[in-house]
Amino acid sequence: MLEVVDLAVSRGGRSVFEELGFRLEPGQLLLLEGPNGAGKSTLLRACAGLLVPQTGRISWHGRAIESRTVHYLGHALGLKGELSVREILHFAAALAGGSGRFDDAQRLMDLDAFVDLPVRMLSAGQRQRTALASLMVSYRPVWLLDEPEAGLDIHARRRLSEALAAHQAQGGVAIVATHNQALFNPTTILSFGP
């Protein structure tokens, strides 16, 4: 279970949110909606351990959440342009301490045609699919996704939905910030902003 209790975060001396709380059981998906700048990305970054909250706690099964529990995909994909897609996936698996499920991730995100190309040669959508595949090569139970559908065509969006459904079926949880609610099947929706 992922639990956020009484979370408060400030940015630049301004309160982004206060007393925020929710609980996700295995297999659940929380959708974050709201205008740009409302705090969706800030919440994801706090859950990933990239921001220290002023107050509150974030826990996974009653313990403080750890980086080895979380896969975070933000706007900056963090893909090194000189590496091939295959190298990116191997690196992601090694970083996560897993053996890698390369074939499944490569097939699900339809990377076969360009798996040996350097990332710098890929389109924005192909880079996004590569970043999503890097989540799948090693299992971590909590996925934090910030507009994961950005740059994806309709077929890749369907694959993203399939990947999320498979993750949830394995007992994983996900928090997704998006402006495209119709693409996802959330258990809960948390609205930010006025």
BAVEXTI-996955 format. One record per residue (C-alpha): residue number from 0; residue in one letter; z, y, x. Coordinates in steps of 0.2 Angstrom, whole numbers, plus 5000, padded with zeros to 4 digits. Each point is the difference from the previous one (the first is absolute). Layout:
BEGIN
pos / code / Z / Y / X
NUM / A / Z / Y / X
...
// end
This chain:
BEGIN
pos / code / Z / Y / X
0 / M / 5000 / 5000 / 5000
1 / L / 4996 / 5018 / 5006
2 / E / 5012 / 5013 / 4995
3 / V / 5000 / 5018 / 5002
4 / V / 5017 / 5009 / 4995
5 / D / 5003 / 5019 / 4999
6 / L / 4986 / 5004 / 5012
7 / A / 4998 / 5019 / 5005
8 / V / 4987 / 5006 / 5013
9 / S / 4996 / 5018 / 5005
10 / R / 4985 / 5006 / 5010
11 / G / 4999 / 5017 / 5008
12 / G / 5017 / 5005 / 4993
13 / R / 4994 / 4996 / 4982
14 / S / 5006 / 4986 / 4989
15 / V / 4986 / 4988 / 4996
16 / F / 5011 / 4989 / 4989
17 / E / 5018 / 4996 / 4997
18 / E / 5010 / 4986 / 4992
19 / L / 4984 / 4989 / 4999
20 / G / 5003 / 4982 / 4996
21 / F / 4991 / 4984 / 4995
22 / R / 5001 / 4981 / 5002
23 / L / 4985 / 4988 / 5003
24 / E / 5002 / 4981 / 4998
25 / P / 4989 / 4988 / 5009
26 / G / 4982 / 5001 / 4993
27 / Q / 5002 / 5018 / 4993
28 / L / 4989 / 5015 / 5004
29 / L / 5006 / 5018 / 4998
30 / L / 4986 / 5013 / 4997
31 / L / 5003 / 5018 / 5006
32 / E / 4991 / 5013 / 4991
33 / G / 5000 / 5019 / 5001
34 / P / 4991 / 5015 / 5008
35 / N / 4997 / 5002 / 5018
36 / G / 5015 / 5006 / 5009
37 / A / 5012 / 4993 / 4987
38 / G / 5009 / 4988 / 5011
39 / K / 4991 / 4983 / 4999
40 / S / 4995 / 4999 / 5018
41 / T / 5017 / 5006 / 5005
42 / L / 5008 / 4986 / 4990
43 / L / 4989 / 4987 / 5008
44 / R / 5004 / 5006 / 5017
45 / A / 5018 / 5000 / 4997
46 / C / 4999 / 4982 / 4994
47 / A / 4990 / 4996 / 5016
48 / G / 5014 / 5007 / 5011
49 / L / 4989 / 5014 / 5006
50 / L / 5011 / 5014 / 4992
51 / V / 5019 / 5000 / 4999
52 / P / 5007 / 5004 / 4983
53 / Q / 5013 / 5013 / 4998
54 / T / 5010 / 4989 / 4989
55 / G / 4998 / 4983 / 4991
56 / R / 4995 / 4983 / 5006
57 / I / 4985 / 4988 / 5000
58 / S / 5003 / 4982 / 5001
59 / W / 4991 / 4983 / 4999
60 / H / 5011 / 4986 / 4993
61 / G / 5016 / 5010 / 5003
62 / R / 4997 / 5004 / 5018
63 / A / 4993 / 5016 / 5008
64 / I / 4981 / 4999 / 5000
65 / E / 4992 / 4996 / 5017
66 / S / 4983 / 5003 / 5007
67 / R / 4996 / 4982 / 5001
68 / T / 5002 / 4999 / 4981
69 / V / 4987 / 5014 / 4996
70 / H / 4981 / 5002 / 5001
71 / Y / 4996 / 5019 / 4999
72 / L / 4983 / 5006 / 4997
73 / G / 4998 / 5019 / 5000
74 / H / 4986 / 5013 / 5001
75 / A / 4998 / 4998 / 5019
76 / L / 4995 / 4982 / 5001
77 / G / 5005 / 4999 / 5018
78 / L / 4984 / 4990 / 5005
79 / K / 4995 / 5002 / 5019
80 / G / 4981 / 5004 / 4999
81 / E / 4996 / 4990 / 5016
82 / L / 5007 / 4983 / 4993
83 / S / 4990 / 4989 / 4989
84 / V / 5005 / 4995 / 4983
85 / R / 5005 / 4982 / 5007
86 / E / 5010 / 5008 / 5014
87 / I / 5009 / 5012 / 4987
88 / L / 5005 / 4984 / 4989
89 / H / 5006 / 4991 / 5015
90 / F / 5010 / 5015 / 5006
91 / A / 5008 / 5002 / 4983
92 / A / 5005 / 4982 / 4999
93 / A / 5008 / 5001 / 5018
94 / L / 5009 / 5016 / 4995
95 / A / 5007 / 4992 / 4985
96 / G / 5005 / 4984 / 5009
97 / G / 4989 / 4989 / 4990
98 / S / 4987 / 4987 / 5004
99 / G / 4988 / 5009 / 4989
100 / R / 4990 / 4995 / 4985
101 / F / 4984 / 5007 / 5006
102 / D / 4987 / 4990 / 4990
103 / D / 5009 / 5004 / 4983
104 / A / 5001 / 5019 / 5004
105 / Q / 4983 / 5001 / 5007
106 / R / 4992 / 4991 / 4985
107 / L / 5011 / 5009 / 4987
108 / M / 4995 / 5017 / 5007
109 / D / 4982 / 4995 / 5003
110 / L / 5000 / 5004 / 5019
111 / D / 4988 / 4986 / 5006
112 / A / 4985 / 5011 / 5002
113 / F / 5009 / 5012 / 5012
114 / V / 5015 / 4991 / 5007
115 / D / 4994 / 5002 / 5018
116 / L / 4995 / 5018 / 4999
117 / P / 5011 / 5014 / 5007
118 / V / 5010 / 5009 / 4987
119 / R / 4992 / 5017 / 5005
120 / M / 4983 / 4993 / 4993
121 / L / 5007 / 4996 / 4983
122 / S / 4999 / 5010 / 4984
123 / A / 5015 / 5008 / 4992
124 / G / 5001 / 4985 / 4988
125 / Q / 4997 / 4987 / 5013
126 / R / 5015 / 5008 / 5010
127 / Q / 5011 / 5000 / 4984
128 / R / 4995 / 4981 / 4997
129 / T / 5005 / 4996 / 5018
130 / A / 5017 / 5009 / 4998
131 / L / 5003 / 4990 / 4984
132 / A / 4995 / 4984 / 5009
133 / S / 5013 / 5004 / 5014
134 / L / 5014 / 4999 / 4987
135 / M / 4995 / 4983 / 4995
136 / V / 4999 / 4991 / 5017
137 / S / 5019 / 4999 / 5001
138 / Y / 5012 / 4999 / 4985
139 / R / 5012 / 5014 / 4997
140 / P / 5008 / 5000 / 4983
141 / V / 4999 / 5019 / 4997
142 / W / 4984 / 5009 / 4999
143 / L / 5000 / 5019 / 5000
144 / L / 4982 / 5007 / 4996
145 / D / 4995 / 5018 / 4999
146 / E / 4984 / 5002 / 4991
147 / P / 4994 / 4983 / 5006
148 / E / 4984 / 5001 / 4989
149 / A / 4994 / 5016 / 5009
150 / G / 4982 / 4997 / 5006
151 / L / 4998 / 4983 / 4992
152 / D / 4985 / 4995 / 4989
153 / I / 5003 / 4991 / 4984
154 / H / 4998 / 4983 / 5008
155 / A / 5013 / 5004 / 5014
156 / R / 5012 / 5007 / 4986
157 / R / 4999 / 4984 / 4991
158 / R / 5004 / 4991 / 5017
159 / L / 5015 / 5012 / 5002
160 / S / 5006 / 4995 / 4983
161 / E / 4998 / 4981 / 5004
162 / A / 5010 / 5003 / 5016
163 / L / 5014 / 5009 / 4991
164 / A / 5001 / 4986 / 4987
165 / A / 5001 / 4987 / 5013
166 / H / 5013 / 5009 / 5009
167 / Q / 5010 / 5002 / 4984
168 / A / 4998 / 4981 / 4996
169 / Q / 5008 / 4996 / 5017
170 / G / 5015 / 5010 / 4995
171 / G / 4995 / 5016 / 5009
172 / V / 5003 / 5017 / 4993
173 / A / 4989 / 5016 / 5001
174 / I / 5002 / 5018 / 4998
175 / V / 4983 / 5009 / 4998
176 / A / 4997 / 5018 / 4999
177 / T / 4983 / 5004 / 4991
178 / H / 4990 / 5011 / 4990
179 / N / 4991 / 4985 / 4992
180 / Q / 5012 / 4992 / 4989
181 / A / 4987 / 4989 / 4991
182 / L / 4997 / 4990 / 5016
183 / F / 5018 / 4993 / 5001
184 / N / 5011 / 4989 / 4989
185 / P / 5017 / 5008 / 5002
186 / T / 5017 / 4993 / 4995
187 / T / 5007 / 5018 / 5000
188 / I / 4993 / 5017 / 5002
189 / L / 5010 / 5014 / 5008
190 / S / 4993 / 5018 / 4997
191 / F / 5002 / 5014 / 5012
192 / G / 4998 / 5019 / 4997
193 / P / 5002 / 5011 / 4985
// end
